[in-house]
Each structure stands twice: as C-alpha cells, then as structure tokens.
Amino acid sequence: MGKYTNNPQAIAALIRNGEVHRDLYIDEELFNLEMKHLFANTWIYAGHESQVPNEGDFITTEIARQPLIMIRHGDGEIYLLHNRCMHKGVKVLADRCGNTGKRLRCPYHAWSYRTDGRLLSLPFQKGYEGTGFEDSEAAAGLPRVKAVKNYRGFVFARLSEHGIGFEKFFGDALSSLDNMIDRSPEGRLEVAGPPLRYMHKCNWKMLVENQTDACHPMVAHESSAGTVAQMWKELDMPEDAPKPMAVEVVVPFTSPYEFYDKMGIRVWPNGHGHTGVHGGIHSNYSSIPGYYEKMVAAYGENRAQAILGENRHNTVYFPNVMLKGPIQLLRVFTPLAADRTQVDSYIYRLVGAPDMLLARTAMYNRLINAPTSVVGHDDLEMYERAQEGLLSDGADWVNFQRLYQPDEGTEVTAEVHGTSEQQMRNQFYAWKKFMLASMEKAAA
Amino acid sequence: MSFPAREDLIEFVYDEARLLDDQQFEEWLGLWAPDSHYWMPLEYKQTDPDLVTSLLYEDEFLRKMRVHRLTGQRTFSQQPRSRCSHVLNRPRIVTMSEDRQEFVTETRFHYVETRLDDQFLLAATSRHELVLIDGALKIKLKRVDLLNCDASFGNIQLFL
C-alpha cells in the first residue's frame, strides 16, 4: 500500500486553488484508485445501440480496465456483461464486434450463457451434482452491470451498483447530446464505420483538459492549421469563393484568442462543460443542399432553426468523453495506465439527412483525430512531452489558474470566458468528489 | 514515353519510395496527376473513402500542406525530424491497358519510421493507379492498406 490507498485526506489535498498535484498524471497507485473509485462511481459511455441492432449482436469494450460485452438480448434490451467465464475466467468473446446467436458459449469448456448473462448449460452436468454448485458464484452466470442507461441510443454504465443516478449525474449537460441527436430529421443516429484508434502515451486527463483548452489551438496548431491558412491565402481567391471542405474544417483552429474567448464556456455540475456557448469553429461551415428543408419538414421552421443554431464546439462528459454535436463525433479517452490512454473517435450518420454531412464528419475525423492527422500530431507531441516533463522533481504542481476566482463554486452551472480554465478546474472538483465518494463510505 | 514498358512501371514504384525515404518531398509532389488521391483506409478492404473514416484521403492541397508543415519552424512534432525506410517487394503489374491508358501495380512492403528512441514497423500493400500525362507516368490513386489497419497507433508522421 502506498500513500493514497485508504487515505482520502491525502487525495483531497492534491487539488488546491487553481493547482493540481502532478501525481494525478504520473502516479500508478492513484491511477488504480481512479479505476476503482472515479470510474466506478460515474457514468461511462459504453457504446451506441446501432452497434448492436439485432438479437445476439455484441461489441466488446472496457470500462476501468474491466473487460465487458455490450449485447442485445432476445427481449430487445441491451445488457452489459462482464466478459469473463464463470468457470476459469476466460474472456467468452474476443472479437470487437459480431453476433453470438442465442447464447454465449465459452470456447474453453463450453459453459454457455443466455445473452442476458444467465447460465444456460454446462457440459456433462452430472459432475456438479451434490457439489453445492447452485450456491456458487458461478451459478449466477456472467456478472451483469446493473446500472445501465440507454439514453436515446447512447448507452452509459455505472459499474458501482449504488451511486448517483444518470439524470442527476449529467443534468443539463444532456442538452449537447440532445442537440446532436435532434440534428437527424428522424431524431436518430447510427455509428458509421469503425472508430479511429489512436494510442497516447500520456495520462487520460490531459486529453480531457485539452477539449476546452482555448489557449492552445493558435499555438500548438500553428504548424498544421496555420499552414493550411497560409496556403489558402497564397491562392489569393476572392473573398466569397467557396472554400474546399478541408480549408473550412482546419483553418478555424488558427483563430485568435479573442475569437475563442468570445465563444464562451458553460460549466455544469459533476465535471461536465462545453465550449462554444456563442458559436465556434463549426459555426461557419457551408450549408449542405437539401438538409435544412428536411429539418423544417421534420420539426417546423422555428424548432429546426433552434436546433441548427446551436453550435457547441466541444462538450466534455466527465470523466472521459468528448462530443461534437454540430458534426456528430464522439471521442472516448480510455485510461489504460497512468501514462497510457486509448482514444477512439466515432462518427455518426444523421438518419434521414444527406450523406454530405457524414462525408464532412468523416473528413473532420481523419484530418483532426487520426494517428496520421497533422493536427493530432501537434497535440500528442504536447501530451507526451508533458508526461515526461512531469517526472521532474523540480516542481509538484500543475497550474490551472487562468481566470480563477476563489468563489467560483465547485458544483455550479455558469457561463464563463472561452479562455477560462474553469472547466478544467470543474473536472478536478468532480474528480475529487467521485474519487472520495466511495472511500469515505468505506471508511465510515 | 508513348506506352510504358513493364519495367517502367516497376521502376516508378521503387523511385517513389526512394523519394520518400530520402525526404525529397517536393519531387514526390510532382509525381501526382491532377485530381489524384493518396488513400489509406481504416477498415480492412474498405470500399468507401467518403462516408467511412479513413486514416488518410488526401488531394493535392492536403498533400502539399503535409509537406509544407514538415519543415515549419513551429512544427514541434518534427523537432527532431522523423526518418523512414521502405523495403519493397517487387511490384506486381495488375493492369496495363493501352486503350484506356491505365496502369495499375500492387506492391507489398514493410515500412519503418523512427524518431528519437521510438521506432515502429508496419506491413502494408500499396496499389498505384498510374496514368500517362505528357509522356510521363503520374499517380492517379495511391492506396495503402495496412496489414493492421484496425490496430491502435501512435503518431505516423511521414508517408507510406
């Protein structure tokens, strides 16, 4: 046992006014406690229902390093099961996705389960007669995550059986997800293709912080977005010339501090927040022919305008999701170790909308989120340098003081300047709350 | 060249890889036909470059942007610069069509990229769709399929 296990006071002391201790990024013991407490006490994104449309369809995933199966049962329900045979612990499914039919059969000794996890059969069953097997842990079948919520197709789970409810945890932050879904004339999304997978040799929190960091694009992305802007300028096109989609997507990253500052940030309780209260880098995309008409037909003019007028930039769903409503993109930052994070970037089709919207989203994804993306290279270089730099014993604290106010409150809904680091602080307030929630209970 | 010999196609593919390894990127940009694409799918046997995410799907503008960025003073992910090496299997000629002036090769290769203490190896197949423009072979489409396209990668900064 190190210095943080069973020591909530030591953990609470890691967050102070506008500063956090570097152990949040580099300490493996603290990382293990994050998995055990923070990632168990909060609602984590597991997948989208369109990935499992039919009975027996599954995806495999993980939350807090727990191997999980998200699967569609015969009654239409989506269950989240631990991917661990009750016999010897073998992962029952290895594929990232597929269809298992009516039952899950472990490939080692053929223990079989229903798609809701219940034990179905054991081969040569009489070997268990009179052994008390029915009272064993194994007899209950694959452990099911009980707190699962399918919110308009987006499936979230809380590993801990007891804790904060889904609606209370997300509160008004769900408005960003609503807006993304409402952009479909049918109010429905579908995952389009596999996610981009990008390995980051850094702590997961760096990625989450970066989503509302409006003071880095014009600096870190000067190399990529700046080059595009320069090349476009050199082409010397007339002011009103239609911009290629790539120029439209990348150039706004070079916008000045004032642009990002005016864009504003909204923070919500429990660590959620978003940039782009007053529009943002996605606001000035050219319109896609035929889309607006479909939206008006589905929602009426006023409602359609309200939906499309909302141009939130990045929404952080604490702890580890970022969503871009205006372009239907969701990124999951899955912690693997204190210095290792798997990033999956999913794109969604707006059911009933023209394909050109999806084409733009796919382009955005590969230009910005791919391991082959120059914008991604800019960011990852910074994260990895930070991960190495934080090993320095020369200083212990990481600074988050930009526009800090001592009375800003740790669980508030507020609208602040776009260049404020309040949303990052908001994440740390929530970090502390959900790290300690189950520790203090255990200690009591 | 009014009609290329088989050897011309094969040499073209080797030369292209050499330009990349020698970081002669401006010359590399000159190998492409107008309205051409450099495509690296994300999905195994992907057929759609538009509605499914790709690792790369770059037109002339984006290829130029990549090349310009590599040498930028504030391109911190290239300070220090990466280096790469292609080891090519002999290109196989898939199509040689005199009527349509289309030439297609397929080449298996191993690619190594390195920067500081990090080095990684990728196995891939490239498909070159070439056309003749003013007697010179140019790339209409270069498609690179990674053997492990569905794996999780760190930064891949140069060109396969």
Chai-1 contact restraints between the chains, C-beta under 6 A:
chainA,res_idxA,chainB,res_idxB,connection_type,confidence,min_distance_angstrom,max_distance_angstrom,comment,restraint_id
A,G193,B,V52,contact,1.0,0.0,6.0,A-B,restraint_1
A,G193,B,T53,contact,1.0,0.0,6.0,A-B,restraint_2
A,P194,B,E43,contact,1.0,0.0,6.0,A-B,restraint_3
A,L196,B,T53,contact,1.0,0.0,6.0,A-B,restraint_4
A,R197,B,S152,contact,1.0,0.0,6.0,A-B,restraint_5
A,M199,B,S152,contact,1.0,0.0,6.0,A-B,restraint_6
A,M199,B,G154,contact,1.0,0.0,6.0,A-B,restraint_7
A,E222,B,R74,contact,1.0,0.0,6.0,A-B,restraint_8
A,S223,B,R69,contact,1.0,0.0,6.0,A-B,restraint_9
A,S223,B,G72,contact,1.0,0.0,6.0,A-B,restraint_10
A,S223,B,R74,contact,1.0,0.0,6.0,A-B,restraint_11
A,S223,B,T75,contact,1.0,0.0,6.0,A-B,restraint_12
A,S224,B,R69,contact,1.0,0.0,6.0,A-B,restraint_13
A,T227,B,M65,contact,1.0,0.0,6.0,A-B,restraint_14
A,T227,B,H68,contact,1.0,0.0,6.0,A-B,restraint_15
A,T227,B,R69,contact,1.0,0.0,6.0,A-B,restraint_16
A,V228,B,M65,contact,1.0,0.0,6.0,A-B,restraint_17
A,M231,B,M65,contact,1.0,0.0,6.0,A-B,restraint_18
A,A246,B,L62,contact,1.0,0.0,6.0,A-B,restraint_19
A,Q342,B,S152,contact,1.0,0.0,6.0,A-B,restraint_20
A,I347,B,T53,contact,1.0,0.0,6.0,A-B,restraint_21
A,D355,B,L51,contact,1.0,0.0,6.0,A-B,restraint_22
A,L358,B,L51,contact,1.0,0.0,6.0,A-B,restraint_23
A,A359,B,D50,contact,1.0,0.0,6.0,A-B,restraint_24
A,A359,B,L51,contact,1.0,0.0,6.0,A-B,restraint_25
A,A362,B,T53,contact,1.0,0.0,6.0,A-B,restraint_26
A,N365,B,T53,contact,1.0,0.0,6.0,A-B,restraint_27
A,R366,B,T53,contact,1.0,0.0,6.0,A-B,restraint_28
A,R366,B,S54,contact,1.0,0.0,6.0,A-B,restraint_29
A,A370,B,L55,contact,1.0,0.0,6.0,A-B,restraint_30
A,P371,B,F153,contact,1.0,0.0,6.0,A-B,restraint_31
A,P371,B,I156,contact,1.0,0.0,6.0,A-B,restraint_32
A,T372,B,L55,contact,1.0,0.0,6.0,A-B,restraint_33
A,T372,B,L56,contact,1.0,0.0,6.0,A-B,restraint_34
A,T372,B,I156,contact,1.0,0.0,6.0,A-B,restraint_35
A,V374,B,R69,contact,1.0,0.0,6.0,A-B,restraint_36
A,H377,B,S77,contact,1.0,0.0,6.0,A-B,restraint_37
A,H377,B,N155,contact,1.0,0.0,6.0,A-B,restraint_38
A,H377,B,Q157,contact,1.0,0.0,6.0,A-B,restraint_39
A,L380,B,N155,contact,1.0,0.0,6.0,A-B,restraint_40
A,E381,B,F76,contact,1.0,0.0,6.0,A-B,restraint_41
A,E381,B,S77,contact,1.0,0.0,6.0,A-B,restraint_42
